Amino acid sequence: MKFIIQIILAFLIIISMTVFYKKYFMKENSQKNIKFLKDITTEKTEANENNSIKNLKYEINLDQNKRYIIQANLSELIYVEQVEFVKMQKVKANLFDENNYTLTISSDNALYNSSNNNTKFEDNVLIDYMNNKIYSNKLDLDFRNNIIKIYDEVLYFGANGNVKSDNISINLLTKKIDIFMNRENDKVIVNNK
């Protein structure tokens, strides 16, 4: 009987230590990985020669005859929590819709998530679609939510005029475009031709 009580107490101690470790230490590691991921999106250094790949290109077939092609002059593979991220320099991406219209995105830097194809473009971002051009500092391409978020000094140039705003959001499914400012009192600037 005494032996069984000792085994039960040892088992409870092991469970308590496991719960304590997961609660206090695993959370800290996860937060470090999130911080690391934020750091690699803003870091502007050259890629490490050991992990660098020149002229990398991904071609992804999406649902409903949509395709996504992204390529970079120089890339570096980075792993965070067993997910492969590709830090890219001098990037060009093409998004083809079901009618084979092409939205082209180019930027100096990007971070591509190979598990879900989401891509964060940064620095000198240019979006070109059917003779419309949008310039910004950042663009997030989110395939999970089917949204393109363009932000940070957004300038739009089209056949009917120019627009200056803080944000443009494009729904990839409905093609709905929202143009808005960060602060409610600020106004979107529109110049008609």
N, C-alpha and C positions, 0 to 999 in steps of 0.2 A: 504494500500500500504506500509506503514511504517512497519507494522508487517511482511509482506512477505520479505522485504529487511533484517530485523533482522534475520529471519529464514535462509535465504540464507547465510548471513554472519556467523552465528553460524555453519551452515553446512560446510562452507569452512574452518573455524577454526578447526573443528573436523577432517576433511580430512587432513589438513596440519599437525596437531599434530600426526596423525596416520602415515603418510608418514615419518615424521621426526623420530619418534620412531623406525619404522621398519628399516630405513636406518642406523641410528647410534647406536641403542641399540641392535637390534636383531642380527646384524653382530657380535657384541662383544660377545654375548652369544654363538653364533655358534663357534667362534674362541676358546672360553673357553672350549666348549665341545670337539673340535678337540684336544686341548692341553691335556685335561683330558684323552682322548682315547689314545694318545701317552704315557702318564704317566702310564696307566694301562698295556700297553704292555711291559714296561721296569721295572716295579716295581717287586721286588723279595721277598716281605714279605709274611708271611703265610696268608691264607684266613681267613676272619672274620668268627667266629663260627656261627653267626646268618644266614649268607648267604651261608655257605659251604655245599657242597654235596660230599659225599664219593662215589667212584666207579661209576661215571656218565658215561653213554654210549649213543651215538647217532647212529642210523642206518638210512641212507638216501639212497633212491633209485633214482638214476640219470637217465637221458635218455639213450636209447639204451642198456638196460641191464647192466648198470654200477652202482656200489654201492660204498658208502663211509661210513666207520664205524670209529668213533673216540671215545676213552674212556680215562678217567683220574682217577688217584687215589684220587685226591682232586680237587674240582672245586668251583668257586664262581660266582654267577650271578651278572652282572652289567648292568644297563640300561643307554643308552646314546641316547637322542633324540628319545625315544620310541622304540629303537632297543635293543634286548637282546644280550649281549656279555657274553661269558663264559670264565672266566680266569681259565686255567687248569694247574695242576702240575702233573709231571710224566705221560706223554701223549704217547699213542700209537694209530696210525691211519692206516687203511688199505683202499686202493683204488683198487677196482676190475674193470678191463676193460671188454669189451663185450666178450672176450675169456676166462674170469675168471682168467687171470694172476693177481697177487697181487703185488702192490707196497706198502711196509710197511715203515711208518715214525714213529720214536720215538724221543722224546725230553724231556727236563726237564720241559719246560713251553710252553704254547700255548694260543692264544686268538682266540676263535671260535665265528664267527658271525652267529647266528641262523637264521637270515633272508635270507642270501644268501649262507650259508655254507662255506664261505671263512675262511681260517685259517692261522694264523701267528704262526709258530713254532720258538722257541728260545732256545738256550743253549744246547749244546751237541746233536745236531741234527744228526740222522743217517737215511739214506735212503737205503733200501735193496730191490733190484729188480733183480730176476733171477741171483743170485750169483754175482751181482755187488753191491758194497757198496760205498756210498757217505757220507762223514762227512762234517759238516759245523756248523756255529753258528746260522744261520737263514735260514728259508725257508718260502716262501709265496705260499699258495695254493689258486689260484684264479679261481673259477668255472665260473665266468662271462666271462672271457677272455680265459678260458681253458688253463691256463699256470701254470707251477710250476717254481718258481724262487728260486734258491738255491744260497746263497751268504754269504760272510764274512768267509774267510779262508776255501775254498772248497778243499777237497781232495777226489779224485775218485780212487777206487781200483777195477780192473776188471781182467778177465782172460788174457787179452792181454797186460796189463801194468797199470801204475799209472799216474794220471794227477793232477797237482796242478794249481788252477786258482782262480780268484776272483768271478766268476759267472758261473752258469750253468742254462740255461733256457730250459724247456721241454714243447713242445706243446702237450697237452693231446689228441687232435684230430688227428694230423698227425704223432705224435711220433718223430717229428724233435727235435734234441738236438743242442743247441748253447752253445759253451764254449768260454768265453771271459774275458778279463781283464778290470778293471775300466779305466786305462789310456792306450791310444793308443800305447805308446812306450813300455809298459811292454809286456812280452811274457808268454804264457801259457807253463808250464813245463810239458813235457811228458817223461816218462821212460818206454820203451818197455821191455817186459820180453824176 
